[in-house]
Amino acid sequence: MVIFPWGSGPMMAGYLKVRPRCPVCDEDLSHQRADDGPAYLTILIVGHLLMPALMATFIAWQPDPMLLASGFCVAAAALTLYLLPRIKGAMVGLQWAKRMHGFGEAEPPARPAATEPAA
């Protein structure tokens, strides 16, 4: 028996597509705005992980540049494909936790009534 259903339902409908609603707790996820943030963070992380490894590999063993480039291109692609959906899920989770972009609002804020100027 699950008392707290948060975190037990799948958020993603595909590789990068976020479901419109959580199938467990019925949280509305349609208004999330991850946009390009996950891609930028993935590039930043992959670059910072692979560049020192590339330099260390080249200095230590001095392999053929074509072999080095092809090996690290495969590593960069694999690491990118692994990290991208996880970082997107983390960004949507951060938006939910911080109540950003419509998360946590029961209804949109009401507009104040327009007042007519005194004559």
N, C-alpha and C positions, 0 to 999 in steps of 0.2 A: 504494500500500500504506500503510495507516494503522497505525503502530506503537502510538500511544497513542489509544484510541478515545474518551477523555473529551472531552466537549464537541461530539461530532459527531452525536449522536442527538437527535431531537426529544423534549423533556421533556413538552410539553403534548399532551393528546389532543384538546382543544377550545380554546375561548377561555380558560377558566380551570381546566379539569379537568386535573390532573396524572396522567400515566400511572402505573399501579401499579408497573411495572418499566421500566427503560431498554431500548429495543430493541437497542442496540448493546453496552453493557457489562454488561447484566443487573443493574444496581444496583437494589435495592429502594427504591422511592420512596413506597410505600403509607403509611408512617408519618410523612410530613412534616406539619407543623402550622403552616401559614401563617396560617390563620384570618382575622382581621380586620386583620392588620398591613398587607397591601398596600393595602387600602381607605383606612386612616388615612394612610399615607404618600402615597398618590395625592392625597387631599384636601389635605394639607399642601403638597405641591409645586405643585399646580394653583392653589391659593389664593395662594401666595407669588409665583407667576409672573404671574397675571392681575390681582391687585389693584393693583400699581403701574402696570400698563399701563392699567387702567380709569381710575385717577385721572389719569394723564398725558393720556389721550385726552380726558377730560372737561374738564380745564383748558385744553388746547391748542386744541380745536376747538368745545367746548360743543355737541355734537350733541343731537338730540332724545332725551330719556331712554328712550323706547320703542325707538328704533333702537339706542342704546347697550346697553340691557339684552338685546335680542334677539341682537345681534352677539356680545356676550360670553357669553351662555348657550350659543350654538352653539360658540364657541371652547372653553368649559369642558367641554362634553360631548365634543367631538372630542379634546381633550387627555387627558381622563380615559380615554376608550376606548382611546387609543393607549398610555398609560402603565401601566394596570392589569395587563395580563398580563406586561409586562416587569418590573414591580416584584415581582409574585408569583414569577416565575422567579428573580429576584435573591434573594428571601428564601429560597426553597427551596435555591438554590445556597449561600447563606450558612450555612444549617443543615447542609448537607452538608459544607462546608469546616470548620466548627467542631465537627463530629461531635455535633450537637445532636439531640434527640428520636429516638434510636435509630440514627442514621447511624453507621457504623463499628463497631458492636457485632457480634461474631461470633455471640454467643448471649447471652441475658439473664443477668445476674449470678446466681450460685447463692446460695440462702439459706443462712445458717449453720445447722448442725444444732442443734436445741434440746437444751439440757442439762437434765437433771433435777436438782432441788435435792437436796443431801445430806440424809439423814435423821438 
